[in-house]
Amino acid sequence: MLENQFPLNQEALAQKVDNLFSEYDAKTHGYLQIAVIGGVSSGKSSFLNAFFDCSRKESKFAVSVLAGATKEVSFQPVGSHIRILDTPGLQDVNSAHIEKTKKILNDGVDIGILIIADVANEQQTENYKILKKAAKKVFVVLNKIDRETKANLQKIQVQWREVLNLDLNTEIYEVSSRGYDSEDRFIDPITGDEKEIPVDEYGVPTTIRGISILKDAIFESCFKIGKVAFIAKELKRKQPAAIGIVAAACAASVGSSLVPGSIGFIMVSQATAISSLGYLYRGEFPSKTEVAKIMKVFTTTSAQSIGSVAYGIVVSFLPPTGILDIPGLILIVSYMAATLLMVNFFFSKGLEIQKSASLEQEFKRINKSIQSSITKIDFRDVAKVNFWKQLLSSIEVNVEY
């Protein structure tokens, strides 16, 4: 049973949800700060281009085989709400740069990303330590995996785990971000012939590997701190970004189920995702009133505040005991996922969300499909972003309008 140590009455839950959403709303006026640290030529700039879905011809971060030393240590803006620090960190050859890096990190960042490549070296240990102190969440990324065999990658992983003293729960994300150096070519090892690196329909090099898995994890972390919309807005592929927002909301909600007061968190997750989807497509966040109105479309409550609407949703799924158990949680998260898929459909087409027979019929179909899918899955898997991405991507929304 999922005993939520939070009094489930209308006034208390409504106030809790409204307060949580107000905290999220306040963050939409700030910045998402990301520090990317790694050795010279570890592929930091290429990684960032790959992460933001940049085309080979229109990269955001300069890449060259001759790139070498950092010219300046400062945050680089990406869009209006993201700031990126791209630096060798404590291994910079310029002592002034090292001091500036320390000062910036001392103020704290949201996300820290350590880029490592090739065989392990102890120089990156200090960079990892300073990132762990500075960032709310740190990701370790092994770049340039295209240069290694699977057997060698396993050995390299073991080396880096020992050098960085990583615990078993810390994942090393393997990626290849090759393709952003304009002079880079495929070279035939026998003939020496050079071939252009192929790109997809968006101009992104097809040599990119592993980025989507890491992106899932970063989406989930950014959702928890109320800043996933900033990342999603800057990605070229809007639909995968939208699905990423919905998947992060669902995974975070399931993952919070054993935390006291999780009902309030689950319901504000839905409101946060609606707000984030609005920003993704419109470039501005919907008001609290609009978010409450949208949530109200999918419930029968007549209340206007986000919290009051959330209460109406929760009580409709509660068992007679008044305690939200795992089946009850599945019902709520299914409902939330179906709601967010419908919201995404309307937002992506620039349509107003209003009650209709077609909307109600499609919502019921999708909700039933999601419930059927997740009741067959191990509860631990339902808390993973990748599970939700795969499930949600397989569902097509079709509403007459």
VEXDREN-2710 file (C-alpha; in Angstrom, 1 decimal):
% VEXDREN-2710
k/r/px/py/pz
1/MET/0.0/0.0/0.0
2/LEU/1.2/3.5/-0.7
3/GLU/0.3/5.3/2.5
4/ASN/0.7/9.0/1.7
5/GLN/1.4/10.9/4.9
6/PHE/-0.5/13.9/3.7
7/PRO/-4.1/14.5/4.8
8/LEU/-6.4/13.8/1.8
9/ASN/-9.0/16.5/2.2
10/GLN/-10.0/19.0/-0.4
11/GLU/-8.6/22.1/1.2
12/ALA/-5.3/20.5/2.2
13/LEU/-4.6/18.8/-1.1
14/ALA/-5.7/21.8/-3.1
15/GLN/-3.4/24.1/-1.2
16/LYS/-0.5/21.7/-1.5
17/VAL/-0.8/21.4/-5.2
18/ASP/-1.3/25.1/-5.7
19/ASN/1.8/25.8/-3.6
20/LEU/3.9/23.3/-5.5
21/PHE/2.8/24.7/-8.9
22/SER/3.5/28.2/-7.7
23/GLU/7.1/27.1/-6.9
24/TYR/7.4/25.6/-10.4
25/ASP/5.9/28.8/-11.9
26/ALA/8.5/30.9/-10.2
27/LYS/11.3/28.9/-11.8
28/THR/10.0/29.6/-15.3
29/HIS/11.5/33.1/-15.0
30/GLY/15.0/31.8/-14.3
31/TYR/17.7/29.8/-16.1
32/LEU/18.7/26.2/-16.6
33/GLN/22.4/26.1/-15.9
34/ILE/24.5/23.2/-17.2
35/ALA/28.2/22.8/-16.7
36/VAL/30.0/20.5/-19.2
37/ILE/33.5/19.6/-18.1
38/GLY/36.0/17.4/-19.7
39/GLY/39.6/17.1/-21.0
40/VAL/40.8/18.9/-24.1
41/SER/39.6/17.1/-27.2
42/SER/37.2/14.9/-25.3
43/GLY/34.4/16.0/-27.6
44/LYS/32.5/18.4/-25.3
45/SER/31.4/20.8/-28.1
46/SER/30.4/17.9/-30.4
47/PHE/28.4/16.3/-27.6
48/LEU/26.5/19.6/-27.0
49/ASN/25.7/19.9/-30.7
50/ALA/24.4/16.3/-30.7
51/PHE/22.4/16.8/-27.5
52/PHE/20.6/19.8/-29.0
53/ASP/19.8/18.1/-32.3
54/CYS/22.0/20.5/-34.3
55/SER/22.5/19.9/-38.0
56/ARG/26.0/19.4/-39.3
57/LYS/25.9/22.7/-41.1
58/GLU/24.3/24.8/-38.3
59/SER/26.0/23.7/-35.1
60/LYS/25.7/25.9/-32.0
61/PHE/29.1/25.0/-30.6
62/ALA/32.4/25.4/-32.6
63/VAL/34.1/22.1/-33.4
64/SER/37.6/21.6/-34.9
65/VAL/40.4/19.0/-34.6
66/LEU/42.6/22.0/-33.8
67/ALA/40.2/23.4/-31.1
68/GLY/42.6/22.8/-28.1
69/ALA/42.7/25.5/-25.4
70/THR/39.6/27.3/-24.0
71/LYS/39.5/30.9/-25.1
72/GLU/37.1/32.1/-22.4
73/VAL/35.4/30.6/-19.4
74/SER/31.8/31.8/-19.3
75/PHE/28.2/30.7/-19.7
76/GLN/27.1/30.5/-23.3
77/PRO/23.3/31.2/-23.8
78/VAL/21.2/28.6/-25.7
79/GLY/17.8/30.1/-26.3
80/SER/16.4/32.5/-23.7
81/HIS/16.5/30.2/-20.6
82/ILE/19.6/27.9/-20.9
83/ARG/23.2/28.7/-20.0
84/ILE/26.0/26.3/-20.9
85/LEU/29.5/26.3/-19.3
86/ASP/31.8/24.4/-21.6
87/THR/35.3/24.1/-20.0
88/PRO/38.2/21.7/-19.3
89/GLY/37.7/22.6/-15.7
90/LEU/40.6/22.2/-13.3
91/GLN/42.8/20.8/-16.1
92/ASP/42.7/24.1/-18.1
93/VAL/46.2/25.2/-19.0
94/ASN/45.3/28.8/-18.1
95/SER/45.3/29.3/-14.3
96/ALA/43.0/32.3/-14.6
97/HIS/40.5/30.1/-16.3
98/ILE/40.7/27.5/-13.5
99/GLU/39.9/30.2/-10.9
100/LYS/37.0/31.5/-12.9
101/THR/35.6/27.9/-13.3
102/LYS/35.8/27.4/-9.5
103/LYS/34.0/30.7/-8.9
104/ILE/31.2/29.9/-11.3
105/LEU/30.7/26.4/-10.0
106/ASN/30.9/27.6/-6.4
107/ASP/27.6/29.5/-7.2
108/GLY/26.0/26.1/-8.2
109/VAL/24.5/24.8/-11.4
110/ASP/21.4/22.6/-12.1
111/ILE/23.1/19.9/-14.2
112/GLY/26.7/18.8/-14.3
113/ILE/28.0/16.7/-17.2
114/LEU/31.5/15.1/-17.1
115/ILE/32.7/14.2/-20.5
116/ILE/35.4/11.4/-20.6
117/ALA/37.0/9.7/-23.5
118/ASP/39.5/6.9/-24.2
119/VAL/41.4/5.2/-21.4
120/ALA/40.9/6.5/-17.8
121/ASN/43.1/9.1/-16.4
122/GLU/43.1/10.5/-12.8
123/GLN/43.1/14.1/-14.0
124/GLN/39.3/14.0/-14.3
125/THR/38.8/12.9/-10.7
126/GLU/39.0/16.5/-9.4
127/ASN/36.6/17.7/-12.1
128/TYR/34.1/15.0/-11.0
129/LYS/34.4/16.0/-7.4
130/ILE/33.9/19.7/-8.0
131/LEU/30.9/18.9/-10.3
132/LYS/29.3/16.7/-7.5
133/LYS/29.5/19.6/-5.1
134/ALA/28.2/22.2/-7.6
135/ALA/25.4/20.4/-9.4
136/LYS/22.0/19.1/-8.3
137/LYS/22.6/16.1/-10.6
138/VAL/25.7/14.9/-12.3
139/PHE/26.0/12.7/-15.4
140/VAL/29.1/10.8/-16.5
141/VAL/29.4/10.5/-20.3
142/LEU/31.9/8.3/-22.1
143/ASN/32.3/9.9/-25.5
144/LYS/33.9/8.7/-28.8
145/ILE/32.7/5.1/-28.3
146/ASP/32.8/4.8/-32.1
147/ARG/36.6/4.3/-31.8
148/GLU/36.4/1.3/-29.5
149/THR/35.3/-2.4/-29.8
150/LYS/32.6/-3.6/-27.3
151/ALA/35.3/-5.6/-25.5
152/ASN/37.5/-2.6/-25.1
153/LEU/34.6/-0.4/-24.0
154/GLN/33.9/-2.8/-21.1
155/LYS/37.5/-2.5/-19.9
156/ILE/37.4/1.3/-20.3
157/GLN/34.2/1.4/-18.2
158/VAL/35.9/-0.6/-15.4
159/GLN/38.9/1.7/-15.5
160/TRP/36.8/4.9/-15.3
161/ARG/34.7/3.5/-12.5
162/GLU/37.8/2.8/-10.4
163/VAL/39.4/6.2/-11.2
164/LEU/36.3/8.2/-10.4
165/ASN/35.3/5.9/-7.5
166/LEU/31.7/5.6/-8.9
167/ASP/29.1/3.6/-6.9
168/LEU/27.1/0.9/-8.6
169/ASN/24.1/3.2/-9.0
170/THR/26.0/5.8/-11.1
171/GLU/25.7/5.0/-14.8
172/ILE/28.3/5.8/-17.4
173/TYR/26.5/6.9/-20.5
174/GLU/28.2/5.7/-23.7
175/VAL/27.8/8.1/-26.6
176/SER/29.3/9.0/-30.0
177/SER/28.9/12.6/-31.1
178/ARG/31.1/12.4/-34.1
179/GLY/30.2/14.3/-37.2
180/TYR/30.3/18.0/-36.3
181/ASP/33.8/18.8/-37.5
182/SER/33.3/20.1/-41.0
183/GLU/36.6/18.5/-42.1
184/ASP/35.8/15.1/-40.6
185/ARG/35.4/12.2/-43.1
186/PHE/35.0/8.4/-43.1
187/ILE/38.3/7.0/-44.2
188/ASP/38.5/3.5/-45.7
189/PRO/41.2/1.6/-43.7
190/ILE/42.4/-0.3/-46.8
191/THR/42.2/2.3/-49.7
192/GLY/42.4/5.5/-47.7
193/ASP/39.4/6.9/-49.6
194/GLU/37.4/9.6/-47.9
195/LYS/33.6/9.7/-47.7
196/GLU/31.2/12.4/-46.4
197/ILE/29.6/11.7/-43.1
198/PRO/25.9/11.0/-43.8
199/VAL/23.1/13.0/-42.2
200/ASP/19.4/12.4/-41.5
201/GLU/16.4/14.5/-42.7
202/TYR/17.3/17.2/-40.1
203/GLY/20.9/17.4/-41.1
204/VAL/22.0/15.6/-37.9
205/PRO/25.0/13.2/-38.5
206/THR/23.8/9.6/-38.5
207/THR/27.0/8.7/-36.6
208/ILE/25.3/10.0/-33.3
209/ARG/24.8/7.2/-30.8
210/GLY/23.6/6.9/-27.2
211/ILE/22.4/10.5/-26.9
212/SER/18.7/9.7/-26.7
213/ILE/19.2/7.5/-23.6
214/LEU/21.2/10.2/-21.8
215/LYS/18.6/12.8/-22.9
216/ASP/15.8/10.7/-21.2
217/ALA/17.7/10.8/-17.9
218/ILE/18.4/14.6/-18.2
219/PHE/14.8/15.3/-19.1
220/GLU/13.7/13.4/-16.0
221/SER/16.1/15.5/-13.8
222/CYS/15.1/18.7/-15.4
223/PHE/11.4/17.9/-14.9
224/LYS/12.0/17.3/-11.2
225/ILE/13.5/20.8/-10.9
226/GLY/10.8/22.4/-13.0
227/LYS/13.0/23.3/-16.0
228/VAL/12.4/20.5/-18.6
229/ALA/10.5/23.0/-20.9
230/PHE/13.7/25.0/-21.4
231/ILE/15.5/21.9/-22.8
232/ALA/12.6/20.7/-24.9
233/LYS/12.1/24.1/-26.5
234/GLU/15.6/24.2/-28.0
235/LEU/15.4/20.7/-29.6
236/LYS/14.8/20.6/-33.3
237/ARG/12.4/17.6/-33.1
238/LYS/9.4/18.9/-31.3
239/GLN/7.3/15.7/-31.1
240/PRO/10.0/13.6/-29.5
241/ALA/10.6/16.5/-27.2
242/ALA/6.9/16.6/-26.3
243/ILE/6.8/12.9/-25.7
244/GLY/9.9/13.3/-23.5
245/ILE/8.1/15.8/-21.3
246/VAL/5.1/13.5/-20.9
247/ALA/7.3/10.5/-20.3
248/ALA/9.3/12.4/-17.7
249/ALA/6.1/13.5/-15.9
250/CYS/4.8/9.9/-15.8
251/ALA/8.1/8.3/-14.7
252/ALA/8.6/11.0/-12.0
253/SER/5.1/10.5/-10.7
254/VAL/5.5/6.7/-10.4
255/GLY/8.9/7.1/-8.9
256/SER/7.5/9.4/-6.2
257/SER/4.8/7.0/-5.2
258/LEU/6.5/5.9/-1.9
259/VAL/7.3/9.4/-0.8
260/PRO/5.1/11.1/1.8
261/GLY/2.8/13.6/0.1
262/SER/3.2/12.0/-3.3
263/ILE/-0.4/12.5/-4.3
264/GLY/0.2/16.2/-4.3
265/PHE/3.4/15.8/-6.3
266/ILE/1.7/13.5/-8.9
267/MET/-1.0/16.0/-9.6
268/VAL/1.3/19.0/-9.8
269/SER/3.4/16.9/-12.3
270/GLN/0.4/16.9/-14.6
271/ALA/0.0/20.7/-14.3
272/THR/3.7/21.2/-14.8
273/ALA/3.7/19.0/-17.9
274/ILE/0.8/20.9/-19.4
275/SER/2.6/24.2/-18.7
276/SER/5.8/22.8/-20.3
277/LEU/4.0/21.6/-23.4
278/GLY/2.5/25.1/-23.8
279/TYR/6.0/26.6/-23.6
280/LEU/7.3/24.1/-26.1
281/TYR/4.8/25.0/-28.8
282/ARG/4.0/28.7/-28.0
283/GLY/7.3/30.0/-26.5
284/GLU/5.5/31.2/-23.4
285/PHE/4.0/29.4/-20.4
286/PRO/0.2/29.1/-20.0
287/SER/-1.3/30.9/-17.0
288/LYS/-2.4/29.0/-13.9
289/THR/-6.0/29.7/-14.9
290/GLU/-5.5/28.2/-18.4
291/VAL/-3.8/25.1/-16.9
292/ALA/-6.6/24.6/-14.4
293/LYS/-9.2/25.0/-17.3
294/ILE/-7.4/22.4/-19.4
295/MET/-7.3/20.0/-16.5
296/LYS/-11.0/20.6/-15.8
297/VAL/-11.8/19.5/-19.4
298/PHE/-10.8/16.0/-18.4
299/THR/-12.6/15.8/-15.1
300/THR/-16.1/16.6/-13.9
301/THR/-15.2/19.0/-11.1
302/SER/-16.5/22.6/-11.2
303/ALA/-13.6/24.0/-9.2
304/GLN/-11.3/26.5/-10.9
305/SER/-7.9/26.3/-9.1
306/ILE/-5.3/23.8/-10.1
307/GLY/-5.4/22.2/-6.6
308/SER/-9.1/21.9/-6.5
309/VAL/-9.3/20.3/-9.9
310/ALA/-6.5/17.9/-8.8
311/TYR/-8.5/16.9/-5.8
312/GLY/-11.5/16.1/-8.0
313/ILE/-9.2/13.9/-10.1
314/VAL/-7.7/12.1/-7.1
315/VAL/-10.9/11.2/-5.3
316/SER/-12.3/9.7/-8.4
317/PHE/-9.6/7.1/-8.3
318/LEU/-9.4/6.4/-4.6
319/PRO/-10.4/2.9/-3.3
320/PRO/-13.0/2.7/-0.5
321/THR/-10.1/2.7/2.1
322/GLY/-9.2/6.2/1.1
323/ILE/-5.6/5.1/0.6
324/LEU/-4.0/5.2/-2.8
325/ASP/-2.6/1.7/-3.5
326/ILE/-0.7/0.5/-6.6
327/PRO/-3.8/-0.2/-8.7
328/GLY/-5.0/3.3/-7.8
329/LEU/-1.7/4.8/-8.7
330/ILE/-1.8/3.0/-12.1
331/LEU/-5.3/4.4/-12.7
332/ILE/-4.1/8.0/-11.9
333/VAL/-0.9/7.8/-14.0
334/SER/-2.8/6.3/-16.9
335/TYR/-5.3/9.1/-16.7
336/MET/-2.5/11.6/-16.6
337/ALA/-0.6/10.1/-19.5
338/ALA/-3.8/10.1/-21.6
339/THR/-4.6/13.6/-20.7
340/LEU/-1.1/14.8/-21.6
341/LEU/-1.2/13.0/-25.0
342/MET/-4.4/14.8/-25.8
343/VAL/-3.0/18.2/-24.6
344/ASN/0.0/17.6/-26.8
345/PHE/-2.2/16.8/-29.8
346/PHE/-4.2/20.1/-29.4
347/PHE/-1.2/22.3/-28.6
348/SER/0.8/20.9/-31.5
349/LYS/-2.0/22.0/-33.9
350/GLY/-2.6/25.3/-32.2
351/LEU/-6.1/24.3/-31.2
352/GLU/-8.2/25.3/-28.2
353/ILE/-9.0/22.4/-25.9
354/GLN/-12.8/22.1/-25.4
355/LYS/-15.1/19.2/-24.3
356/SER/-16.6/17.3/-27.2
357/ALA/-17.9/13.9/-28.0
358/SER/-14.9/13.1/-30.2
359/LEU/-12.4/14.2/-27.5
360/GLU/-14.2/12.2/-24.8
361/GLN/-14.3/9.1/-27.0
362/GLU/-10.6/9.3/-28.0
363/PHE/-9.5/10.0/-24.4
364/LYS/-11.3/6.9/-23.1
365/ARG/-9.7/4.8/-25.9
366/ILE/-6.2/6.0/-25.1
367/ASN/-6.7/5.8/-21.3
368/LYS/-7.9/2.2/-21.6
369/SER/-5.0/1.3/-23.9
370/ILE/-2.4/2.8/-21.4
371/GLN/-4.0/1.0/-18.4
372/SER/-3.9/-2.3/-20.3
373/SER/-0.2/-1.8/-21.1
374/ILE/1.1/-0.8/-17.7
375/THR/-0.8/-3.4/-15.7
376/LYS/1.2/-6.1/-17.4
377/ILE/4.6/-4.5/-16.6
378/ASP/6.9/-4.8/-13.6
379/PHE/6.2/-1.7/-11.4
380/ARG/9.9/-0.8/-11.4
381/ASP/9.9/-0.5/-15.2
382/VAL/6.9/1.7/-15.1
383/ALA/9.0/4.3/-13.2
384/LYS/11.5/4.5/-16.2
385/VAL/11.3/7.3/-18.8
386/ASN/12.3/5.0/-21.6
387/PHE/9.3/2.7/-20.9
388/TRP/7.0/5.7/-21.2
389/LYS/8.6/7.1/-24.3
390/GLN/8.2/3.8/-26.1
391/LEU/4.6/3.3/-25.0
392/LEU/3.5/6.9/-25.7
393/SER/5.3/7.0/-29.1
394/SER/3.2/4.0/-30.2
395/ILE/-0.1/5.7/-29.5
396/GLU/-1.6/7.9/-32.2
397/VAL/-4.1/10.5/-31.2
398/ASN/-7.0/11.3/-33.6
399/VAL/-9.6/13.8/-32.6
400/GLU/-12.1/15.4/-35.0
401/TYR/-12.0/19.2/-34.8
END
